[in-house]
Amino acid sequence: MSLVVENFLAVKAEVEAAAAAAGRDPGEVKLLVVSKTIPLPVIEELYACGVREFGENRISELAGKAAAMPGDVVWHFIGPVQSNKVRKIVQCADVIHSVDTVEKLERFDRIAGEEGKHPEILLEVNVSGEASKGGVAPAELPVLAAAAAGCAHLRCRGLMTMAPPAAEHDELMRIFSALRRLRDEVAAAGSRDWPVLSMGMSRDFPEAIDCGATIVRIGSRIFAGVPR
Ligand SMILES: *Cc1c(COP(=O)(O)O)cnc(C)c1O
């Protein structure tokens, strides 16, 4: 078995163990392989062992890989959104994790209508308040959620966040449980069906799963040491 497949299976087992330890059904937590910067032959090895969803943070890279891979791959766009790239994102991505302003929402909705698409979207929240980071402030989320509800061509499914890279266990638990609480509150207030919480990466997915993550986005743990 190749190293990348071994790594993938090891991480998958850890994700399942974290779900079980949290008293959750392991089937509730999706392991999204973040394949940014990873060349196609390595991605194809994962495809060959059944992986069908990949995350990318640059749209030009996602578009190139989507064109080269089989059509049954589900592509997740997880990077910062630039307004002039919205059409390309709508054309190539099935799930968009990083919508964080009303202006971008409206642009996605208009262009999705023009392209005849209905992408799934997640609203990115800056829970930790780091200045350098994308995401809507928690206090502004209700306004963004209301705007999303009015977007006929978008299917808003929940929330996404990133924890600070150096956060330790207690801070991670605070951030991830805050995202879950925000999801619960805003979904209940608007009677919204918001099942998705996209949170947790290579170094913090156990905490995220403990707090209710339904998608963990993992790259470096899977590709560590893999020749490229
Ligand atoms: C790169 C990236 C990930 C994966 O991070 P790793 O630490 O490599 O697992 C997850 N989410 C986003 C938004 C990313 O850009």
PDBQT file of the ligand as one rigid body, heavy atoms in Angstrom, charges set to zero:
ROOT
HETATM    1  C1  LIG A 301      -5.043  23.988   4.131  1.00  0.00    +0.000 C 
HETATM    2  C2  LIG A 301      -6.379  24.057   4.757  1.00  0.00    +0.000 A 
HETATM    3  C3  LIG A 301      -6.860  22.995   5.539  1.00  0.00    +0.000 A 
HETATM    4  C4  LIG A 301      -6.046  21.758   5.854  1.00  0.00    +0.000 C 
HETATM    5  O1  LIG A 301      -5.036  22.078   6.766  1.00  0.00    +0.000 OA
HETATM    6  P1  LIG A 301      -4.000  20.965   7.299  1.00  0.00    +0.000 P 
HETATM    7  O2  LIG A 301      -3.432  21.585   8.508  1.00  0.00    +0.000 OA
HETATM    8  O3  LIG A 301      -3.016  20.777   6.192  1.00  0.00    +0.000 OA
HETATM    9  O4  LIG A 301      -4.781  19.740   7.594  1.00  0.00    +0.000 OA
HETATM   10  C5  LIG A 301      -8.135  23.103   6.061  1.00  0.00    +0.000 A 
HETATM   11  N1  LIG A 301      -8.903  24.186   5.832  1.00  0.00    +0.000 NA
HETATM   12  C6  LIG A 301      -8.477  25.226   5.091  1.00  0.00    +0.000 A 
HETATM   13  C7  LIG A 301      -9.379  26.383   4.882  1.00  0.00    +0.000 C 
HETATM   14  C8  LIG A 301      -7.200  25.192   4.524  1.00  0.00    +0.000 A 
HETATM   15  O5  LIG A 301      -6.779  26.225   3.790  1.00  0.00    +0.000 OA
ENDROOT
TORSDOF 0
